[in-house]
Amino acid sequence: MKKILLTGGLILSFISCSAQKADHDTKDLVNATAWMQNAGEYKALTIQAYQLAQIRLAQIITQEASEKPRAIVLDIDETVLDNSPYQAYQIENKKNFSQEDWNKWTRLAQAEPIAGALNFLNFTKNNGVEIFYVSNRSETERVPTLENLQKKNFPYADNDHLILKTDKSSKESRRQKLSEKYNIVLFFGDNLSDFSDMYYYNNEGKTSSEKVLEHPELFGSKFIILPNAMYGDWESSMYKKNTDKKLSNEQVKMKSLRSFTTQNINQ
């Protein structure tokens, strides 16, 4: 997962649970964070994702032969662990992202499991499928990350199954390395780059929406996506495509909106 937080017209890069986080006015986070912390619809969506994944995994186990050991790969932040308290902290304190504050949050090791994740992962383990957590958190966060996963009773929460970012934000090389030994049957994430580089890194000049629509059959069968209204690569990709450098990030977002006109509506 990549975390992207926005401000003004400048994108700042930091190393944390993702390669890039662009600061932004914390007011952008209020509705998104409130929704993720309070809406039953959000929990229903995450439970739905994991229950559908369980149906799909059972189908794979019973119907698809595999020469290699089966495994699944999951992102961590907003996929199995809920970091919305960190966003709430930013809002309450009117602070943009900082590595120092993020480290304070991760050192607490108190992020709660995303609804539905533990039930599914225990089903996965009980059916002989190995679990790998592939995250863009940095190696300096390894100890508290493992502590958090272990405290919440996540299966396979050990050093061998926690693969963090070392040099690049792209997870492609880490996925390929795992694929040498394992048959990765499902990928989980809140960001399209948790599945493949084709959505943001090697997208042939197309938007992520266009790339999704090129291969809709992947979603629900190979890729399981979790909702995240707080941040994502979709934001930074919008700013990168903007050719009018006079526009602020807020103006770029406003310009991207599709509305309708009442000009031809009969009064």
KABEL-V7920 format. One record per residue. N is the residue number from 1. SS is DSSP state (2 for helix, 1 for strand, 0 for the rest). OMEGA is omega as a letter, one per 40 degrees, with the letter a starting at -180 (none if undefined). D_CENTER is the distance of its C-alpha to the mean C-alpha in Angstrom with 1 decimal. Layout:
N_SS_OMEGA_D_CENTER, N_SS_OMEGA_D_CENTER
//
This chain:
1_0_i_3.7, 2_0_i_6.3, 3_0_i_7.8, 4_0_i_10.6, 5_0_a_13.5, 6_0_i_16.7, 7_0_i_20.5, 8_0_i_23.6, 9_0_a_23.7, 10_0_i_22.4, 11_0_a_19.1, 12_0_a_19.1, 13_0_i_17.3, 14_0_i_16.6, 15_0_i_15.5, 16_0_i_13.4, 17_0_i_9.9, 18_0_a_9.4, 19_0_a_12.3, 20_0_i_12.8, 21_0_i_13.0, 22_0_a_15.7, 23_0_i_17.6, 24_0_i_18.6, 25_0_a_21.0, 26_0_i_19.5, 27_2_i_21.1, 28_2_a_18.2, 29_2_a_16.1, 30_2_a_18.8, 31_2_a_18.4, 32_2_a_14.6, 33_2_i_14.8, 34_2_i_18.0, 35_2_a_16.6, 36_2_a_13.7, 37_2_a_16.4, 38_2_a_19.3, 39_0_i_18.8, 40_2_i_19.7, 41_2_i_18.1, 42_2_i_14.6, 43_2_i_15.6, 44_2_i_17.3, 45_2_a_14.4, 46_2_i_12.4, 47_2_i_15.7, 48_2_a_16.5, 49_2_a_13.5, 50_2_i_14.5, 51_2_i_18.2, 52_2_i_18.0, 53_2_i_16.3, 54_2_i_19.3, 55_2_a_21.7, 56_2_a_20.4, 57_2_i_20.4, 58_2_i_24.0, 59_2_i_25.0, 60_2_a_23.8, 61_2_a_25.7, 62_2_a_28.8, 63_2_a_29.0, 64_0_i_27.6, 65_0_a_29.4, 66_0_i_27.7, 67_0_i_29.6, 68_0_i_26.8, 69_1_i_25.3, 70_1_i_22.3, 71_1_i_18.9, 72_1_a_15.3, 73_1_i_12.3, 74_1_i_9.2, 75_0_i_6.2, 76_0_a_7.4, 77_1_a_6.1, 78_0_i_5.7, 79_0_i_5.9, 80_0_i_9.3, 81_1_a_10.2, 82_1_i_10.7, 83_0_a_11.1, 84_2_i_12.7, 85_2_i_16.0, 86_2_i_15.2, 87_2_i_14.7, 88_2_i_17.9, 89_2_i_19.6, 90_2_a_19.1, 91_2_a_20.5, 92_2_a_23.4, 93_2_i_24.4, 94_0_a_23.8, 95_0_i_22.0, 96_0_i_19.5, 97_0_i_17.0, 98_0_i_19.0, 99_2_a_18.4, 100_2_a_21.1, 101_2_i_19.8, 102_2_i_16.3, 103_2_i_18.3, 104_2_i_20.5, 105_2_a_17.6, 106_2_i_16.3, 107_2_i_20.0, 108_2_i_20.6, 109_0_a_18.5, 110_0_i_18.4, 111_0_a_14.9, 112_1_i_15.4, 113_1_i_14.0, 114_0_a_11.9, 115_0_i_14.8, 116_0_a_15.7, 117_2_a_13.8, 118_2_i_16.9, 119_2_a_19.3, 120_2_a_17.5, 121_2_i_17.1, 122_2_i_20.8, 123_2_a_21.8, 124_2_i_20.2, 125_2_a_22.0, 126_2_i_25.2, 127_0_i_25.3, 128_0_i_25.2, 129_0_a_21.8, 130_1_a_20.3, 131_1_i_16.8, 132_1_i_14.8, 133_1_a_11.9, 134_1_a_10.7, 135_1_i_9.0, 136_1_i_9.7, 137_1_a_11.6, 138_1_i_15.2, 139_2_i_18.0, 140_2_a_19.7, 141_2_a_17.1, 142_2_a_17.9, 143_2_i_20.6, 144_2_i_19.0, 145_2_i_15.7, 146_2_i_18.1, 147_2_a_20.2, 148_2_i_17.5, 149_2_a_16.5, 150_2_i_20.3, 151_2_a_21.3, 152_0_i_19.2, 153_0_i_20.7, 154_0_i_17.8, 155_0_a_19.5, 156_0_i_19.6, 157_0_i_18.6, 158_0_a_20.7, 159_2_a_20.7, 160_2_a_21.1, 161_2_i_17.9, 162_1_a_15.7, 163_1_a_15.0, 164_1_a_13.9, 165_1_i_14.2, 166_0_a_17.8, 167_0_a_18.5, 168_0_i_16.1, 169_0_i_12.5, 170_0_i_12.6, 171_0_a_11.9, 172_2_a_14.7, 173_2_i_17.5, 174_2_i_15.9, 175_2_a_15.2, 176_2_i_18.8, 177_2_i_20.3, 178_2_a_19.2, 179_2_i_20.4, 180_2_a_23.8, 181_2_a_24.4, 182_1_i_22.2, 183_1_a_21.8, 184_1_a_18.0, 185_1_i_18.3, 186_1_i_14.7, 187_1_a_11.2, 188_1_i_8.3, 189_1_i_4.5, 190_0_a_3.0, 191_0_a_4.0, 192_2_i_7.5, 193_2_i_8.0, 194_2_a_6.5, 195_0_a_9.7, 196_0_i_12.2, 197_2_a_13.6, 198_2_a_15.5, 199_2_a_13.2, 200_0_a_13.3, 201_0_a_15.3, 202_0_a_18.0, 203_0_i_18.1, 204_0_i_21.9, 205_0_a_21.9, 206_0_i_20.4, 207_0_i_17.7, 208_2_i_14.4, 209_2_i_16.1, 210_2_a_19.0, 211_2_i_17.3, 212_2_a_15.6, 213_2_i_19.2, 214_2_a_20.7, 215_0_a_19.3, 216_2_a_18.5, 217_2_a_19.8, 218_2_a_16.8, 219_1_a_14.8, 220_0_i_16.0, 221_0_i_17.9, 222_0_a_15.7, 223_1_i_12.1, 224_1_a_10.8, 225_1_i_8.1, 226_0_a_7.2, 227_0_i_8.2, 228_0_a_7.1, 229_0_a_10.3, 230_0_a_10.2, 231_0_i_8.7, 232_0_i_7.2, 233_2_a_9.0, 234_2_a_11.3, 235_2_a_13.1, 236_2_a_14.1, 237_2_i_15.2, 238_2_a_17.4, 239_2_i_19.1, 240_2_a_19.7, 241_2_a_21.5, 242_0_a_23.6, 243_0_i_27.1, 244_0_a_28.8, 245_0_i_28.1, 246_0_a_30.1, 247_0_i_27.4, 248_0_i_25.2, 249_2_i_21.5, 250_2_i_22.5, 251_2_i_25.1, 252_2_i_22.8, 253_2_i_20.6, 254_2_a_23.9, 255_2_a_25.3, 256_2_a_22.4, 257_0_i_23.2, 258_0_a_25.3, 259_0_i_28.0, 260_0_a_31.4, 261_0_i_35.0, 262_0_a_37.8, 263_0_a_40.5, 264_0_i_41.6, 265_0_i_41.3, 266_0_i_44.8, 267_0_none_45.6
//
